Amino acid sequence: MDTASRRTPPSRHRRPASGLPPAYLGLGALYLAALATSTVNLLSPLTWYEPAAEVARISFGVVGLIAAVRAARRPALPPRLRQAWGAVAACFATLVVAVPLLMAFGNAGGAHSHWDDATHVVFVTALLIALQRFPLAPTNRRDRIKAGVDALTVMAGGSVVLWYTAIGPMLHRSGFSADVLFSAAVYPLGDLALLFSAARALLRGADESAQRPLRMLTAGTLILFTGDAVHGFMDGQMEAEMPVSWQFFCWITADALLAGAAMAQVRAAPVSAAERRDLGIGRYLPFLAVAVAQVLMLTEAARDGEFFPWGGLALGGAVLSVLVLYRQTLVQRESDERALTDGLTGLANRSMFRKVSYRTLARGRRMAVLVIDMNGFKEINDTLGHKAGDRVLVEFAGVLRQCVPAPGLPVRLGGDEFAVVLPEINHAEEAYDVAGRLAAALGPVMVDGRLITLAASIGVAVTAPGELTHDEIVHRADLAMYRAKSLGPETRWAIWQESLEPSASTSVDEIAAAA
């Protein structure tokens, strides 16, 4: 009987209902309208385009300001996260006040450009503060240093891009002056600081409740960086002039992503600190930065038309970088597998178990957990030795692999304790089938010329979408396992039921001792 799925107590970990809310639809419609107008202007310049573009930006500013203020005022969020969204609100407040200021003071000679510069500096500074205040996942000193070095690698690659596209051409064309230095130094330095902060945030990861907002926030930052790089490139070329629509496209896309990030934060459900996980996309940023730098070197060598000496050096550097990065990828993959794999049996370890469980629960899917304890393993160790005990564990792990269908994950928790996590099942009966299959498969095996009978106690617990946390479902599976163990030394399996919960005067340890 699927007792677990029938009991659905209120949970602060419950995820929001699926479906696209009207706010997202409105933001998407506004963005598509602005994008369509920008595209039409590229094909056939419109006389009213610039006022329409300013109205669109201030509209995004109002939407983003409201969403960011709401996120900053959510009491369930950590203080640092609320401060981060307060800084994002300052970004949008800059947009809201910039348009009337430009209309009032932007017609004097050169004033429009200065107001644009001032607005950009304030916007970038507020966004930089937001990224710095964003709470990142806790980690040890070595991993913090590693994330910092990787972020510096990304920033170094970005500096190569800015030198090639903006700083170098501008200084070559205009020489050194106050205005040139401001455009060639202040803008790129701010963009590089944003790039470093965004890379650091992606490499470290954030709280589960803030991961989607962080992705959108960093995506907006990268779009802003790309737009400034292209703007600098076009501005640095004497024969080239960047269409106004392109710059507006970059700005409006960044605005839309930032506003969407604030909306996502308002809708995100807070979860416990234990449910933090990293953002896998961040690990590829350093490799991408090195690849971009090498591509620019090869591009410039091809433009010069002279393979000697820079063409050959650039090609050799690119090949060396590819080989080093590929080797580093293999080492990183091996390190990740070792960190998530049990060294003796090759099964997933406790860390991988928690990772898969948290990810499934975060997606709001039905999930089952089997907690398995081998029967009589201590006697095997005592009579045949630890070497034979290790071989028995390996044999047991092989039976688990055969009985657990994908995408189920067999796990060794430690010692003679195992588990199975069945993510995204449709019915509780699927978990019961796995338990029955495992019970039927256990039997005699030959170890060092001796016939040994594998036996285990199996507890099964199922959670409906949004019902239980990881610790709660494992606790239920533990109770069911103790119930199975109390039935005798043969292989048995049991399902969690309400009656298995200990009373106020009975602890789980007492239940285990009784079993």
N, C-alpha and C positions, 0 to 999 in steps of 0.2 A: 504493500500500500504506500502510495506516494504521500507520506505524512508531511514531509518538509515543504513540498510545493503548495500545500493547502494552507499553511500557516504564514500569513504575510503581515507581520507587525510593522508599524511605521519605522522608517529608517532614515536617518539623516544622510545616508550614502545613496539614497535613491536618485537616479538620473532623471533629467528632465524628459518630458515626452518628446518623441520624435516628431518630425514635421518642420517645415520652414515657416518661421514666424513672419507676421506682416512687416516687421521692422527690416528684416533681411530682404524681403521682396521689394520694399520701398527703396532701400539703399541700392539694390541691384538695378532697379529701373532707372534711378537717377544716374547711376554710373553708365549704363548703356546709352541713355539719352546724351550724356556729355561726350561719350566716345563717338557716337554717330555724328554729332555736330562737328567734332574735331576732324573726323574722317572726311566729311563733306567739305570742310574748309581747306583741307589739303588738296582736294581735287579741284575745287573752284572757290577762291577766297571770298568770304562773306564780309560785308561791311559791318555787320552787327556782331561779329564773332567774339571780339575781345570783351565787350560788355557781358555777353552771354557766358563766356568762360569765367569771368569774375563772379557772376551770380552763382554759377555752378560750384565754384570753390567755396564761396561763403555758405552755400547750402550744405555742403559737406562739413564745413566747419561747425555749423549749428547742430547737425545730427551727431557728429563726433563729440562735440562738447557735452551734449546732454547725456550720451552714453558713457563717456569717460567720468563725468561727475557722478552718475549713478554707480559706476563701478567703484569709484573712490569712496563712496559713502556706504558701501556694503559692510556691515559690522562683522560678517562671518569671515571676511578675508583677513589675512595677516596684515599687520600695520605697514610693513615695507611694500606690500603689493598695493595697498590703498594709496600710499605715497606715490608709487609709480604711475598709477592711473591719474592721480592729481597732476603729475607732470605732463601726461598726455593731454589732459584737459587744458593745460596752459598752451600746448601746441595748437589746439583748435581755437582757443581764445585768441591767439595771434592771428589766425585766419579771419576770424569774425571781425576784428577791429582793423585789420590791414586794409580792407577794401575802402571803407570811408576815408581812412587817412590818405590812401593813394589818390582818391578822388579830390580831397581837399588840398593836398600839397604836391601832388605828383605832376602837375602841369608845368611847374617852373623848370628852367633848363637844367637837366641832369638830375633833378630831384627824384624823378620816377625810379631811376636806376638805384639811387641811394636808399630809397624806401624799400625797394625790392631786396637789396643787400641786407638791410637791417632786419626785415621780416624773416629772411632766410636764416640769419644768424640766430635770432631768438627761437625760431622753430627748431633748428638743429640742436641748440643748447637744451631746450626743454625735452626733446626726444632723447638726447644723450643722458639726461638726468633720469628719465623714465627707465631706460635700459640698465642704468647703474643700480637703481633701487629695486629692480625686479628680483624677487627672492629666488635664488638658485638652489638646486638640490645639494644637500650637505655631502661632503666627500673628504677624503684624507688629504694631507699636505702634498703628497706626490701627485695625486690626480689633479689637484688644483694647479700645480706647476705645469703639468702636462697640458691641461686645458689652456692655460695662459700662453704657453709656447705655441700651441696650435693656432690660437687666436692671433698671435704675433705673426705667424706664417701667413695667415689670411690677410692681415693688414699689410705685410710686406708685398704680397702679390697685388693688393689694391693700390699700393703706392707706385708700383711699376706701371699699372694701368693709367693712373692719374698723370704720372710723368710723361708717358707716351702720348696720352690724349689731350692733356690740358696744360700742365705746368711747363713742360719743355717747349712746345710750339708757341705758347704765349710769351715766354721770356725770349725766345729766339726772334720773334717778330717785333716785340715792343720794347725790349730792354728792361731795365730796372727803373720803376717809378712807384709812387705811393699806391696809385690805383691798380697798377699791374701786380704789385706785390700782394695787395689785399685779395685780388681775384685769384692769383696764382698760389697763395699760401693759406689764407684764412679759410676759404671754401674747402680746399682739399684736406687741410688738417682737421676740420670739423667732420668731413665725410669719413676720413680714416678713423677718427675716434668712434664714430657711429659704427663703422665696419668692425672694428675690434670688439666693441661692446656686444654687437649682434652675434658675432662668431663665438664669443665667450659664453653668451647665454645659450646658444644652440648646443655647444659642446658640453656644457655642464648639465643642461636640462633644468626643468622647473617642476613645481608641484603639478600633480595630475589635473587639478582644477584649473591650472593656468597654462597648460601646454598648448592647446589650440590658440588662445590669445597670443602666446609668445611666438608661435609660428607665423601668425598673421602680422604681428608687430615687426618681427625681423624681416619678413618678406617686404613690407612697406619700406623698411630701412634700406634694403638692397635695391629696390626700385628707385628710391631717392638718390642713392649713390650712383646707380647707372645713369640716371638722368643728368646728374651733375657732370659725370665723366663725358657723356656725349655732348652736353652743352659746352664744356671746356674744349673739346676737340673741334667742334664746329666754329667756336669763337676764335680758336687758335689758328685756323686756316684762313689765310687772307682772301682766298677765292670762294670760301664757303660761308653761307649764312643759314643758320638753323631755322626751320619754319617754326612759327610761334606754336602751332598745333602740337609739335613733338614735345616741346617743353611742358605744355599744358597736359598732354597725355601722361607724362611721368608724374607730374604733381597730383593730378586727379586720381591716378591709380594708387599712389602712396596714401593719399587722403582716404580713399575708399577702404584700403586694407587696414589702416589705423582705426577708422570708425567701426569696421567689422570686428576688429580685435576687441574693442571696448564692448560691443554688443555681445560677443561670445563670452566675455568675462562676466557680464551681468547674468547671462543664462547658465554659466557653469555651476555645477554643484560642488560645494566644498567637500573634500575627502581628508582622511587622516594623513599625517606626514609619512607614515610607513608605506603609502601607496605611490610614492614618487618614483618616476622612472625617467631615463634619459631620452633624448630625441635622436634617433638613429641617423637622421639626415646630417647632423652636425659633423660627424666623423669624416665626411667626404670633402668638407670645405677646404682644409689645408691642401689636399691633392688638387682640387680645382684651382686654387690660387697659384700653385706651382705650374700647372698646365697652362694657365692663361699667360703667365710671364714668359714661358717658353714659346708659346704661339706668337706672341708679340715680337720676340727676338727673331724668329724665323720669318715673320712677315716683313720686318724692316730689312733683313738681309735680302729677301726676294725683291723688295722695292729698289734697293741699291743696284741690283743686277750684277753684283760682284760676289762670287762665291768665296774668293780669297780676300782677307782671312776670316771675316766675320761670319760668312755663311757656313763654312765648315765647323767653326767653333760653336755656332748656335745649334747646328744640327747634332753635333756630338753632345752638347749639353742637354738637348731635348731627349736623346736616346738614353743618356745616363740617368736623367731624372725619371723617365718612365720605368727603367729597370729598378731603381732604388725605391720608387713608390710602389711598384708591384711587390717587391720583396717585403716592404713594410706592411702592405695589405695582408700578405700571407702570415706574417708574424702576429699582426693584430688579430686576425681571424683565429689563429691557433691559441692566442692568449685568451680570447673571449670564450672559445670552446672549453678551454681548461678551467676557466673560472665558473662555468655553468655545468660541468660534467663531473660525475663521480669517477675517481681515478681507477677504482677496482673493477666495477661492473660496466662502465661506459654509459650508464643511465644518466639522466638529468639529476642534478643535485637539488638541495633545498632552495638555493637562490633561484634557479630556473623554475622550480615549482611555484614559488611566490610570484615570480614575474609573469608567468602564463596565467595564473589565477587572477592577479590584479588586473591584467589587461582584459581578460574575459569579463570580469565584474564591472570594469569601467565602461565596457561597451553595452552593458545592460542585457547580457545574454543568460539563458539558463545554463547551469553548470553543475557537474557532479564531482565529488571527491571520494576516492576510496583510500582508507588508511589500512595498511596491511602489516601485521606483525607475525614473523615466522614462529612456529611452534617447535619447541625442542632444540633450538639452535644452541643454547648454552651447553647442553649435554654433548652435542657434536664437537664443540670447541674443547670441552673438558676431556673427552675420551679420545678423539682423533687428532687434536691439535689445531692450531690456528690456520695452518696452511690448508688443511682439509676444509676448515670452516670457510675460508675465502673461496674455495672452489664450489662449495655449496651455494654461497651467495651469488657467484657467477652463473651457476645453473638456474637458480631461482630467477635471476634477472633475465635469462634467456626465455623462460616460460612467460614472464611478464610481457616481453616484446611480442611474442607470438599471440598473446591473448588480447592485447590492447590495440584496437583499430585506430588509424589516423582520423582526426588530428589529436587523438588522446596521447597523453604524455606519461610514460612510466617513470618513476622517480625513486631513488634511494635517499631516504632521509638521514640515514646513519645507522651503524650497527646492523641489526637484523630488522630494521623498520623501513618499510617501503610505502609508496603512495602512488596513486594514479589520479590525474586530473583530466576530466572529460569536458573540454570547452564546447560551448555552443551546441549542446544536445537539444533535440526537439521534445523528447519525452523521458521521464524518469526511468521507464522500462529499459532504455538503452544502457543505463548504468547497471541495472540489475542483471542484464544479459552479460555484461563484461565480468561482473562478480561471479556469476554462475559458470561462465566459460573458464575463468581462472581456477575456480574450485575443482572443476572437472579435470583440468589439465595437470594439476599437481599430483605427484605420485612418486614411485621409486626411481632413483637415478643412481648411476654407477660413479663412485668417487674413490679413486685410489684402490680399485679392486673390491670395494665394499658397496653393498646395496643400501642406499640411504633414502628414506621416505621424506619427501618434501611435504610439509603441511603448514598451514597459515590460518590466522584469524583475520577476517576481512570485514571492515565496517564501511557502510555506504551512506552518504548524505547528499541531498540534492537541494539546490537553491533556485528559486524562481527569479526572473529578472528583477534586479533592484532590491532583493529581499535581505540577503545576508552579506556580511563582510568575509574576507578570507579567514580570519581567525575564528569566526562563528561557525562557518561550515566545516572547518577542520576539527573544531571542538565536537561538533555533532558526529562526524565520522569516527572520531576517537571513542566516543561513548558507544557507538554501534560496534566498534571493533572489540571493546571490552566485553560487550554482551556476547559476541560470537566466541570469544576466548573462554567465557564461563561455561560454554556448552560442552567442553571437552578438548582433548589434544588433537582430534581429527580436524581436517579443514572444514571450517564453517564460515558463513557470511550472514550478516545481519543488517537491517535497515534502521536508520535513526527513527525513533518515535518519541513522542512527548514524554512518555513514561520513563524514558532512560535518563531524563534530566535529573541531576542530584537535588535533593531537598536542601533547605537552608543549613541543615546540620550535617550534611554528608558532602564530602569533598570528592573531587575527581580522583585524587590519590587513593582514597579509601575504596572507591569503586574498582580501581585497578588492582589493589591488593586483594580484594574479594574475588576478582576474576582469576 
